[in-house]
Amino acid sequence: MRFAILGTRGIPARYGGFETLAEELSTRLAARGHEITVYCRERPAEPVYRGVHLKYLPTIRRKYFDTVAHTWLSTLHLVVHRQDAVLYCNAANAIFTWMPRIFQIPVALNVDGLERNRKKWNALAKTWYRVSERLATWMPNVIVTDAASIAAYYRERYHRDSQMIPYGAETAPIETTEVLLKLGLAPHEYFLYVSRMEPENNALLVREAFERVETPMKLALIGDAPYAADYIARVRATRDPRVLIPGAIYGQGYRELGSHCFAYIHATEVGGTHPALIEAMGRGALTLYLDTPENAEVAGGAGIPFQTGNLASVIEGVLRMTGAQRDHWRARARERVISRYSWDAVTSAYEKLLTTLASGKHRDA
């Protein structure tokens, strides 16, 4: 069948969770014989990537217009170039999902987490997200949530059920260390943090907590963000030689970092299932996570929780563990992802949903 994915920055993934989802899902659906189009904000080097058709359309490069402007243009293109079913990403795009529907193109919308809680948004943007949450409950055919806590939120607040489909992750470490060595990192001698460097992802909190710990270990803070220059400057304002802040790293380097870290620190406080968390766990990383309902749901007892005020002491506790204790946590993390977050299982769930929508057999909730 012919499916499209809208509302992300496009693929190959070079930004965040939705882009990772778009790449992993689209390429697997293409391998299963479907014709897949992913709409992109950056002009691709080639029109086809791993069997997926890439459609570039321009956008407005401003924080408050980037997503909606591109999705608006993508939607206009979509209704002319029909698909059997379409997946929109990001609750902010809910307002556009009525357009394909009036042209008899069924729509699923992945709403992600509670985006209005992000500190980067002003009052108007937060209001837009709040309105979009309500629009998401009736404009698309189906709401997709990636965490049970988000599904419960929509059910309790808006009395609307959703299709819960989590993110996926690879489930094995890789052996290479080429990028690691270029960064000056030795295997198993560094703590790792990976996220967009926005305030609610708490890179500054992680850096300051680590600096209070006496250890020869290093801390690699990996990530960037297009509209957070002031916050990133604060994160980078350190004189501690143990702290490395090289920016965003993708592909092989990213996989190496997760495979060889001493421990992974996950500090996001907004959103649903965060790919960086399950990807680190899938590599078998000893995982420390900020204790939010969404993060605890992913960790499932296979990670060590911390609060915003006690991360330094939790790091010290991990350093005092025996090797056998740390290996126990690493094995539990990997087993958790293998049992729950397989990309093939995630793809099968989306394939079933989109195929059912395309066949007209799905009954709107």
N, C-alpha and C positions, 0 to 999 in steps of 0.2 A: 504494500500500500504506500501512499504518498503522505508523509508527515512533515511538519515544519516545527521548528523551535524558535520562539521570539522572546525578546526581553532581556537577553544577556549581551555581553560585549562581543560574543562570538568565540570562535575556535580558530586555531589551537588555544587552549586555556592559558591566559596570561593575567588573570586578575583574582578571581575568588571562587566561591562555592558554586554559583550558578554556571560559571564558565566550565568548571570541572564536570558538573553534571551534564552540560550540553555536549561536551566532547566525549565523555565515556558512554553516554546513552546513544548519541547519534551514530558514532562509529560502530557500536555493537548492533544497533538496528540495521544499519547499512549492510553489515556482514551477514545478517539474517535475511537479506534480500529485499528490504524495504528501500524506497527512494526517499532520502532525507535531505531537507534543506535547513540550514542554520543561518539566520540573519546576523550580520556582523557589522560592528561600528568601525573596525579597522580594515583597510583594503587588503585582502589576502594576497599572498604571493602567487597562489594558484587557485583556480576556480573550484577545484575539488580537493578535499583533504580526507585521506583514508576512506574514500568511497562516499563522502558526504559533500553535497553541493553547498557552496558558500555564496551567499548573496550579500554583497556590500551595499549599504545605503548610508548617506551622511547623517550627521547629528549636530546638535548645538553643544559645543564643548563648554558647558557651564554646569556646575554641581546640581542646580535645581532643575535643569532642563535636559540633561544628557540622556537619561533613560526614557523619559516620556516622549521626547522628540523623535528618537530613533524608533521606538515602538509604534508611534503614530505612522511614520513613513512605512515601516515594515508591514503594518496592518493594511494600508492602502495597496501595497504591492501584493499582499496575500490574497485579497478578495478578487483581484484580477487574475492571479495565477493560482488557481484553486488547489487545495490539498484535501485529502480524505479526513484528516483530523489535525489539530494543532495544539502544541503545548506552549502556553505563555508562562514566563517566569517573573516573579516579583509582584507582590500585591499592588504596588503602585500602578501597574499596568491593567488593573481590573477594568478601568473605565473604557478600554478599547475592545474588550472581549465581546461586546454585543454586536460589533460590526460583522465579524465572520459568521456569527450565528444567523443574522438575517439573510445571509447568502448561503445558508444551509451547510456551513462548515462547523462541525462541533469543536468545542474548546474545553481544554483542561487548563487550570491555572494553579501553578505551584506558588503558594503565598509566602514561603520562607517563614521567618520568625516575625516578631513584633517590631518592625522596622521603625515605627514612630518613636521608639525608645532610644534610638541612636542620638548621641550628643551632637553630631555634626549638623543635624537639621534645625532650622529655625522654626518659629511657631507656625508659620504658614505651611511648611513642609510636613510638620507633624500632623497638622489638621488634614492635609491631603492623604496621608497614610491612614489616618483614622477613618476618613470617609471611604477610602479604598477598601479597607477591611469590610465595611458593610456592603459595598458594591460587589465584592468578591463572593458574597453569599448568594447572589442571584443572577449576576450577569453571565458568568461562564456556566457551562453544563456541569462541570465537576470542579470542586476544590481539591487540590492535592496538598497535604501537609507532610513534613518529613520527620516529625517528632510527635509522640503521644501527647506531650504537654501542650503543643500547639493545636493539635486536634481537639483536645479537651477545652481549650480556650474558645475556639469557634463554636463548639457544641454548647458550652455553658453561656457564652455571651450572646450569640446570635442564633442559637437553636438550629444550627446547620451542621450536618454530618460531612465528613471529608474522607477522601481516599488517602490513607496513610502509607506513604512509600518512602523509606529512608534513603539516604545517600549510600554509596558503596565505597569500597577501598580495595586496593591490592593487599595481599596477605602474606608477603614474604619479604625479608630484607634482601638487599642486593650487596654484592661483594666489593664492587669498585669503590675507590676512595680518591679518585683523581681531583674532583672539585674540592673535596675536603682539604686535601693537602695544599691546594692553591690558596685556600682561605686561611691557612695556618692552623688548622684544626687536626688533632690526633683522634683516631677512633676511640670512643668510650671515655673521652676526657673533656666533654663539653655538655652543657645544658642547652636545649634547643627550644626556641619560641618561634612560631610561624603564624602570621596573621596580617591582614591589612592594618596598617598603623594608624588606627583611629582611636579616639579616647576610650570608647566602650570596650575596646579589645585589650586595654591595659598593658601595653608594652612598657610604659613608664613605670608602672607599679612593679612589673617583673624585674626591670633593670635595677630599680632602687632596692628591692628586697634582696636581690643577688649580691649587690654591693655591700650589704651588711653581713654577708657570710664569709668566713675565712676558709678559703679553699684555693688550691692551684688550678682548679677546673676553670674553663672558659664558659662564657655565655654567648651564643649566637642568636641575635635578634634578626629574624628574616622577614622582610615584608616592605611594603610601600603603600602609598595611597595617593590618588590624583588631586584631592582637595583638602589635604591635611598638613600643609607645609609648616604651620606654626607648631602643631603638636609633634611632628616628626623632628623638628629642630630641638624641642625640649627633650625628646628621647635621646637624640644624638649628643646632647650636652653632658658628656661624661668624661672623666679623666682616668677612669679605671681601665688599665691596659688589658684586662681579662675580657672586656666586653667588645664583641665584634658586631657591626651593624652594616652589612654589605648591600642592603637593599633587597629587592625581590629576586628570588632564584627559582627557576622552573626546571622541569624535565629531569634529566639524569642527576643534576646537582641536588635538586630538592629530594629525590629519592635516596641519594647517598646520605644526606643530612639526617633523615628520619631513620635510616638503617643503622647508623653508627653512633647515635648520641648516647650519652650516659643516662639522660632522662629528658623527657619532653614536658614542657610547661604550657598548659592551655589556659588562657586567662580571659576568654571572651565572656561577656555578660548579656549580650543581646543576640537573638537569632534562634534558629531551630537546631538541626544537626549540622555541626561544623565539619566539613571534609578534612581539615587539617588534623582534627582530633582523631577521627577514625583511621585516617591514613597513618598517623604515627603509631597508633595501637596496632594496626595491621602489620606494620614493620616489626612489631615486637618491642616497642619502646616502653620503658618504665614511665608511666604517665601520671603527672600531677595536674589536677584540673580545678578551676574555680567552681565552687559548689553552687551551681544553679540547677534548677530542675532539668533543663535541656541537656546540660553537660553530664549530670549524674545519670540521666536516662541512657546516654551513649556509653558511659563508662561501665554501668551495670555491675559495680563491685570489683571491676578489674583495674581500677585506677585509684590514686590517693587524692582525696579532696583537700582543698585549702580555702580559707576565707581571705578577703582583701587585706586583713591585718596580720595574718600569721604565715605568709608564704616563706619568709626567711627561716622560721623555725621548722617548717615542713621540709625545706631543702636540707637543713642541717640533719633532720631525722633520716632522710634518704641517704645522706653521706655516711651516717653511722651504721646503716644496715650491713649485714653480711652479704657476700656475693650470692649465696644461695637464696637469701630473702629477696634480693633484687631480681634474680632470675625467675623466681616464682611469680612476681608481679608482671614481668615481661611475658611469660608464657600465658598467663591469664588474659592479658590484653589481646594478644594475637588470637587466642581461642575465641574470645568474645566477638571479634570482627569476623572470623571465619564462620561462626555460627549464625551471625545476624546481618552482616553488611557486605555480602558478596555482590559485586557489580553485575554478574550474570543474573542473579535473582532480582536485583533492582530493575534491570532491563526487561526481564520477563514480566514484571508487574506493570511497567509502563506500556509494554507491547500489548498486553492484554487489555489495559484500559483504553489505549488509543484505537485498537482494533474494534473493541466493543462500541466505542463512540462512533467510529466510521460506519459500522454496520447498522447504526440506528437502534440498537438493542438496549442501550443504556437509558435508564430512567433517571431523570434529574432528581437530586435529593430535595 
